[in-house]
């Protein structure tokens, strides 16, 4: 294609993984400003931005046909995305004169910190089906729960029902696929089991969510020295250990001495 080489200079992401993360973070940070159509438009554009990561040259009419909306509605959604700084459009000129289609560039100014961490987690790729990706280099990750065809397209709505909704809601802005959410919940179950806590795990949802948020904070701050699942597990073990101590009536040595001293004085007074 004659335009391919000329469009390479607009490449905004170094890899498909970075593109996917950029789109995911854009949807998260601008969730309150994007309607359903704008979200669909962005996801569709991203699926056609894989040959040159971040760059697509879909005509508005073609995009409208793909998402089954009017061309006017699509143009309005693209304008919204551009005003928010999520995309940038560069007009082209037809060979015979007149304005042609727009080159659409998904900007890489959102989610840059998170993209450094995202390689450790396997998640949904907006860039098409497995067949469409077969000719591209596959990214590796530390979580590979399901490598069967089509598994990468299961979003959070496919998460098994035994995973609490509160946990899914907390995780999905960062990792939106069912496999990753389910795997992270597995870490919660494992930490709970090893801690030997009497209370059921479903009574510790707040603790699990707090541990996940601490993990994400540390990841974005560049403090992680281990993959996210391992860090989450370690954080939970510490929190659950404290819960276990409270359940068993644990008292630190200094407190035991104080209590024993007070009890000893009371017994001596009674003896007198």
C-alpha positions as a Markdown table, in Angstrom:
| # | Residue | x | y | z |
|---|---|---|---|---|
| 1 | Unk | 0.0 | 0.0 | 0.0 |
| 2 | Unk | 1.5 | 3.3 | -1.0 |
| 3 | Unk | 0.2 | 5.1 | 2.1 |
| 4 | Unk | 1.5 | 2.6 | 4.6 |
| 5 | Unk | 5.1 | 3.9 | 4.7 |
| 6 | Unk | 4.0 | 7.6 | 4.9 |
| 7 | Unk | 1.7 | 6.8 | 7.8 |
| 8 | Unk | 4.3 | 5.1 | 9.8 |
| 9 | Unk | 5.6 | 8.4 | 11.0 |
| 10 | Unk | 2.4 | 8.9 | 12.9 |
| 11 | Unk | 2.8 | 5.7 | 15.0 |
| 12 | Unk | 1.9 | 6.6 | 18.5 |
| 13 | Unk | 2.5 | 3.3 | 20.4 |
| 14 | Unk | 5.6 | 1.1 | 20.4 |
| 15 | Unk | 3.6 | -2.1 | 20.6 |
| 16 | Unk | 0.0 | -3.4 | 20.4 |
| 17 | Unk | 0.1 | -4.1 | 24.1 |
| 18 | Unk | 0.8 | -0.4 | 24.8 |
| 19 | Unk | -2.0 | 0.6 | 22.4 |
| 20 | Unk | -4.5 | -1.7 | 24.2 |
| 21 | Unk | -3.5 | -0.2 | 27.5 |
| 22 | Unk | -3.7 | 3.3 | 26.2 |
| 23 | Unk | -7.2 | 2.7 | 25.0 |
| 24 | Unk | -8.2 | 1.1 | 28.3 |
| 25 | Unk | -6.9 | 3.9 | 30.4 |
| 26 | Unk | -8.5 | 6.5 | 28.1 |
| 27 | Unk | -11.9 | 4.8 | 28.7 |
| 28 | Unk | -11.2 | 4.7 | 32.4 |
| 29 | Unk | -10.2 | 8.3 | 32.9 |
| 30 | Unk | -12.9 | 9.7 | 30.7 |
| 31 | Unk | -15.7 | 7.4 | 31.6 |
| 32 | Unk | -17.9 | 10.2 | 32.8 |
| 33 | Unk | -17.5 | 12.1 | 29.5 |
| 34 | Unk | -18.0 | 9.4 | 27.0 |
| 35 | Unk | -21.3 | 8.0 | 25.9 |
| 36 | Unk | -21.8 | 4.5 | 24.6 |
| 37 | Unk | -21.3 | 5.5 | 21.0 |
| 38 | Unk | -18.1 | 7.3 | 21.6 |
| 39 | Unk | -16.8 | 4.2 | 23.5 |
| 40 | Unk | -17.8 | 1.9 | 20.6 |
| 41 | Unk | -16.1 | 4.2 | 18.1 |
| 42 | Unk | -12.8 | 4.3 | 20.0 |
| 43 | Unk | -12.8 | 0.5 | 20.5 |
| 44 | Unk | -13.5 | 0.0 | 16.8 |
| 45 | Unk | -10.9 | 2.5 | 15.7 |
| 46 | Unk | -8.4 | 0.7 | 17.9 |
| 47 | Unk | -9.1 | -2.6 | 16.3 |
| 48 | Unk | -8.2 | -1.1 | 12.9 |
| 49 | Unk | -5.0 | 0.5 | 14.3 |
| 50 | Unk | -2.9 | -2.6 | 14.6 |
| 51 | Unk | -0.8 | -2.5 | 11.4 |
| 52 | Unk | 0.7 | 0.7 | 12.6 |
| 53 | Unk | 0.0 | 0.8 | 16.4 |
| 54 | Unk | -2.2 | 3.7 | 17.1 |
| 55 | Unk | -3.0 | 4.7 | 13.5 |
| 56 | Unk | -6.0 | 4.0 | 11.4 |
| 57 | Unk | -7.4 | 5.4 | 8.1 |
| 58 | Unk | -11.0 | 4.2 | 8.3 |
| 59 | Unk | -13.5 | 6.5 | 6.4 |
| 60 | Unk | -16.3 | 7.8 | 8.6 |
| 61 | Unk | -18.8 | 6.1 | 6.4 |
| 62 | Unk | -17.0 | 2.7 | 6.8 |
| 63 | Unk | -16.9 | 3.2 | 10.6 |
| 64 | Unk | -20.6 | 4.1 | 10.7 |
| 65 | Unk | -21.4 | 0.9 | 8.8 |
| 66 | Unk | -19.2 | -1.2 | 11.2 |
| 67 | Unk | -21.0 | 0.0 | 14.3 |
| 68 | Unk | -24.4 | 0.4 | 12.7 |
| 69 | Unk | -24.7 | 4.1 | 13.4 |
| 70 | Unk | -25.3 | 7.1 | 11.1 |
| 71 | Unk | -22.2 | 8.9 | 9.7 |
| 72 | Unk | -23.3 | 12.0 | 11.5 |
| 73 | Unk | -23.3 | 10.2 | 14.8 |
| 74 | Unk | -19.9 | 8.8 | 14.2 |
| 75 | Unk | -18.5 | 12.2 | 13.3 |
| 76 | Unk | -19.9 | 13.6 | 16.4 |
| 77 | Unk | -18.3 | 10.9 | 18.5 |
| 78 | Unk | -14.9 | 11.4 | 16.8 |
| 79 | Unk | -15.2 | 15.1 | 17.6 |
| 80 | Unk | -15.8 | 14.3 | 21.2 |
| 81 | Unk | -12.8 | 12.0 | 21.3 |
| 82 | Unk | -10.6 | 14.6 | 19.7 |
| 83 | Unk | -11.7 | 17.4 | 22.1 |
| 84 | Unk | -10.8 | 15.2 | 25.0 |
| 85 | Unk | -7.4 | 14.6 | 23.6 |
| 86 | Unk | -7.9 | 10.9 | 23.1 |
| 87 | Unk | -7.4 | 11.0 | 19.4 |
| 88 | Unk | -6.0 | 13.3 | 16.8 |
| 89 | Unk | -7.3 | 13.5 | 13.2 |
| 90 | Unk | -5.2 | 14.5 | 10.2 |
| 91 | Unk | -7.2 | 15.3 | 7.0 |
| 92 | Unk | -6.0 | 14.0 | 3.7 |
| 93 | Unk | -6.5 | 15.4 | 0.2 |
| 94 | Unk | -7.9 | 13.4 | -2.7 |
| 95 | Unk | -5.8 | 12.9 | -5.8 |
| 96 | Unk | -8.3 | 14.8 | -7.8 |
| 97 | Unk | -8.7 | 17.5 | -5.2 |
| 98 | Unk | -11.0 | 18.0 | -2.3 |
| 99 | Unk | -10.8 | 16.7 | 1.2 |
| 100 | Unk | -10.5 | 12.9 | 1.7 |
| 101 | Unk | -10.7 | 10.7 | 4.8 |
| 102 | Unk | -9.0 | 11.5 | 8.1 |
| 103 | Unk | -6.0 | 9.7 | 9.4 |
| 104 | Unk | -7.0 | 8.9 | 13.0 |
| 105 | Unk | -4.2 | 8.7 | 15.6 |
| 106 | Unk | -4.9 | 7.4 | 19.1 |
| 107 | Unk | -2.8 | 9.5 | 21.4 |
| 108 | Unk | -0.4 | 8.0 | 23.8 |
| 109 | Unk | -0.7 | 10.6 | 26.6 |
| 110 | Unk | -2.9 | 8.5 | 28.8 |
| 111 | Unk | -1.9 | 5.4 | 30.8 |
| 112 | Unk | 1.8 | 5.6 | 30.1 |
| 113 | Unk | 2.7 | 4.6 | 33.7 |
| 114 | Unk | 0.3 | 1.8 | 33.8 |
| 115 | Unk | 1.5 | 0.4 | 30.5 |
| 116 | Unk | 4.8 | -0.4 | 32.1 |
| 117 | Unk | 3.0 | -2.8 | 34.4 |
| 118 | Unk | 0.5 | -4.2 | 32.1 |
| 119 | Unk | 2.8 | -6.6 | 30.4 |
| 120 | Unk | 2.7 | -8.8 | 33.6 |
| 121 | Unk | -1.0 | -9.4 | 33.2 |
| 122 | Unk | -2.8 | -11.1 | 30.3 |
| 123 | Unk | -5.9 | -9.1 | 29.3 |
| 124 | Unk | -8.4 | -8.4 | 26.5 |
| 125 | Unk | -6.9 | -7.0 | 23.3 |
| 126 | Unk | -9.0 | -4.6 | 21.3 |
| 127 | Unk | -7.0 | -5.4 | 18.2 |
| 128 | Unk | -9.3 | -8.0 | 16.6 |
| 129 | Unk | -9.6 | -11.7 | 16.7 |
| 130 | Unk | -7.0 | -14.4 | 17.1 |
| 131 | Unk | -7.0 | -15.0 | 13.4 |
| 132 | Unk | -6.3 | -11.3 | 12.7 |
| 133 | Unk | -3.4 | -11.4 | 15.2 |
| 134 | Unk | -1.8 | -14.7 | 14.0 |
| 135 | Unk | 0.8 | -13.0 | 11.9 |
| 136 | Unk | 2.0 | -10.6 | 14.6 |
| 137 | Unk | 4.4 | -11.2 | 17.4 |
| 138 | Unk | 2.6 | -12.4 | 20.5 |
| 139 | Unk | 3.3 | -10.7 | 23.8 |
| 140 | Unk | 4.1 | -12.8 | 26.8 |
| 141 | Unk | 2.7 | -12.5 | 30.3 |
| 142 | Unk | 2.9 | -14.1 | 33.7 |
| 143 | Unk | -0.8 | -15.0 | 33.7 |
| 144 | Unk | -1.9 | -17.5 | 31.1 |
| 145 | Unk | -5.0 | -19.1 | 32.4 |
| 146 | Unk | -6.7 | -19.9 | 29.1 |
| 147 | Unk | -5.0 | -20.0 | 25.7 |
| 148 | Unk | -7.9 | -21.5 | 23.7 |
| 149 | Unk | -9.2 | -19.7 | 20.7 |
| 150 | Unk | -11.4 | -16.7 | 21.5 |
| 151 | Unk | -10.5 | -16.6 | 25.2 |
| 152 | Unk | -8.7 | -13.2 | 24.8 |
| 153 | Unk | -12.0 | -11.6 | 23.9 |
| 154 | Unk | -13.9 | -12.4 | 27.1 |
| 155 | Unk | -14.5 | -9.1 | 28.8 |
| 156 | Unk | -15.4 | -8.8 | 32.5 |
| 157 | Unk | -19.0 | -9.8 | 31.9 |
| 158 | Unk | -17.8 | -13.4 | 31.4 |
| 159 | Unk | -16.3 | -13.5 | 34.9 |
| 160 | Unk | -17.6 | -16.5 | 36.8 |
| 161 | Unk | -20.4 | -15.8 | 39.3 |
| 162 | Unk | -18.4 | -17.0 | 42.2 |
| 163 | Unk | -16.2 | -13.9 | 42.0 |
| 164 | Unk | -17.9 | -11.1 | 44.0 |
| 165 | Unk | -19.3 | -8.2 | 42.0 |
| 166 | Unk | -17.5 | -5.7 | 44.3 |
| 167 | Unk | -14.1 | -7.2 | 43.4 |
| 168 | Unk | -14.9 | -7.3 | 39.7 |
| 169 | Unk | -16.0 | -3.7 | 39.8 |
| 170 | Unk | -12.7 | -2.6 | 41.5 |
| 171 | Unk | -10.5 | -4.6 | 39.1 |
| 172 | Unk | -12.1 | -4.1 | 35.7 |
| 173 | Unk | -11.0 | -0.4 | 35.1 |
| 174 | Unk | -7.4 | -1.7 | 35.1 |
| 175 | Unk | -7.8 | -5.3 | 33.8 |
| 176 | Unk | -11.0 | -5.7 | 31.9 |
| 177 | Unk | -10.9 | -9.4 | 30.8 |
| 178 | Unk | -12.5 | -12.2 | 32.7 |
| 179 | Unk | -9.4 | -14.4 | 32.8 |
| 180 | Unk | -7.3 | -11.9 | 34.6 |
| 181 | Unk | -10.0 | -10.9 | 37.1 |
| 182 | Unk | -10.6 | -14.6 | 37.9 |
| 183 | Unk | -6.9 | -15.2 | 38.3 |
| 184 | Unk | -6.5 | -12.3 | 40.7 |
| 185 | Unk | -9.4 | -13.5 | 42.7 |
| 186 | Unk | -7.7 | -16.9 | 42.9 |
| 187 | Unk | -4.8 | -15.1 | 44.6 |
| 188 | Unk | -7.3 | -13.8 | 47.2 |
| 189 | Unk | -8.6 | -17.3 | 47.8 |
| 190 | Unk | -5.1 | -18.7 | 48.1 |
| 191 | Unk | -3.9 | -16.0 | 50.6 |
| 192 | Unk | -7.1 | -16.5 | 52.6 |
| 193 | Unk | -6.6 | -20.2 | 52.8 |
| 194 | Unk | -2.9 | -20.0 | 53.8 |
| 195 | Unk | -3.8 | -17.4 | 56.5 |
| 196 | Unk | -6.1 | -19.9 | 58.2 |
| 197 | Unk | -8.8 | -17.4 | 58.9 |
| 198 | Unk | -12.1 | -18.7 | 60.4 |
| 199 | Unk | -14.4 | -16.1 | 58.7 |
| 200 | Unk | -15.3 | -16.9 | 55.1 |
| 201 | Unk | -13.5 | -15.1 | 52.4 |
| 202 | Unk | -16.7 | -13.4 | 51.2 |
| 203 | Unk | -16.6 | -11.4 | 54.5 |
| 204 | Unk | -13.2 | -10.1 | 53.6 |
| 205 | Unk | -14.1 | -8.4 | 50.3 |
| 206 | Unk | -13.2 | -5.0 | 51.6 |
| 207 | Unk | -9.7 | -6.3 | 52.6 |
| 208 | Unk | -9.2 | -7.8 | 49.1 |
| 209 | Unk | -10.2 | -4.6 | 47.4 |
| 210 | Unk | -7.9 | -2.6 | 49.6 |
| 211 | Unk | -5.0 | -4.9 | 48.9 |
| 212 | Unk | -5.7 | -4.6 | 45.1 |
| 213 | Unk | -5.8 | -0.8 | 45.3 |
| 214 | Unk | -2.5 | -0.8 | 47.2 |
| 215 | Unk | -1.0 | -3.0 | 44.5 |
| 216 | Unk | -2.1 | -0.7 | 41.7 |
| 217 | Unk | -0.8 | 2.3 | 43.6 |
| 218 | Unk | 2.6 | 0.7 | 44.1 |
| 219 | Unk | 2.6 | -0.3 | 40.4 |
| 220 | Unk | 1.9 | 3.2 | 39.1 |
| 221 | Unk | 4.5 | 4.6 | 41.5 |
| 222 | Unk | 7.1 | 2.2 | 40.1 |
| 223 | Unk | 7.6 | 0.4 | 43.4 |
| 224 | Unk | 6.9 | -3.1 | 42.4 |
| 225 | Unk | 9.7 | -5.6 | 42.4 |
| 226 | Unk | 7.5 | -8.6 | 41.5 |
| 227 | Unk | 4.6 | -9.3 | 39.1 |
| 228 | Unk | 1.2 | -7.9 | 40.1 |
| 229 | Unk | -0.3 | -11.2 | 41.1 |
| 230 | Unk | 2.6 | -12.0 | 43.4 |
| 231 | Unk | 2.6 | -8.5 | 44.9 |
| 232 | Unk | -1.2 | -8.8 | 45.5 |
| 233 | Unk | -0.8 | -12.1 | 47.2 |
| 234 | Unk | 2.0 | -10.8 | 49.5 |
| 235 | Unk | -0.1 | -7.8 | 50.5 |
| 236 | Unk | -3.1 | -10.0 | 51.3 |
| 237 | Unk | -1.0 | -12.3 | 53.4 |
| 238 | Unk | 0.0 | -9.4 | 55.5 |
| 239 | Unk | -3.5 | -8.1 | 55.9 |
| 240 | Unk | -5.0 | -11.5 | 56.5 |
| 241 | Unk | -2.3 | -12.3 | 59.1 |
| 242 | Unk | -3.5 | -9.3 | 61.1 |
| 243 | Unk | -7.1 | -10.5 | 60.8 |
| 244 | Unk | -5.9 | -13.9 | 62.1 |
| 245 | Unk | -4.2 | -12.4 | 65.1 |
| 246 | Unk | -7.4 | -10.5 | 66.0 |
| 247 | Unk | -9.5 | -13.7 | 65.7 |
| 248 | Unk | -7.1 | -15.6 | 68.0 |
| 249 | Unk | -7.0 | -12.8 | 70.6 |
| 250 | Unk | -3.3 | -12.2 | 69.9 |
| 251 | Unk | -1.6 | -9.7 | 72.1 |
| 252 | Unk | 1.9 | -8.4 | 71.6 |
| 253 | Unk | 4.4 | -9.0 | 74.4 |
| 254 | Unk | 4.2 | -5.5 | 75.8 |
| 255 | Unk | 0.4 | -5.7 | 76.1 |
| 256 | Unk | 0.5 | -9.1 | 77.7 |
| 257 | Unk | 2.9 | -7.7 | 80.4 |
| 258 | Unk | 0.6 | -4.8 | 81.0 |
| 259 | Unk | -2.5 | -7.0 | 81.3 |
| 260 | Unk | -0.7 | -9.5 | 83.5 |
| 261 | Unk | 0.6 | -6.8 | 85.7 |
| 262 | Unk | -2.9 | -5.3 | 86.2 |
| 263 | Unk | -4.4 | -8.7 | 86.9 |
| 264 | Unk | -1.7 | -9.5 | 89.4 |
| 265 | Unk | -2.3 | -6.3 | 91.3 |
| 266 | Unk | -6.1 | -7.0 | 91.4 |
| 267 | Unk | -5.5 | -10.5 | 92.8 |
| 268 | Unk | -3.1 | -9.1 | 95.5 |
| 269 | Unk | -5.7 | -6.5 | 96.5 |
| 270 | Unk | -8.4 | -9.2 | 96.8 |
| 271 | Unk | -6.1 | -11.4 | 99.0 |
| 272 | Unk | -5.6 | -8.5 | 101.4 |
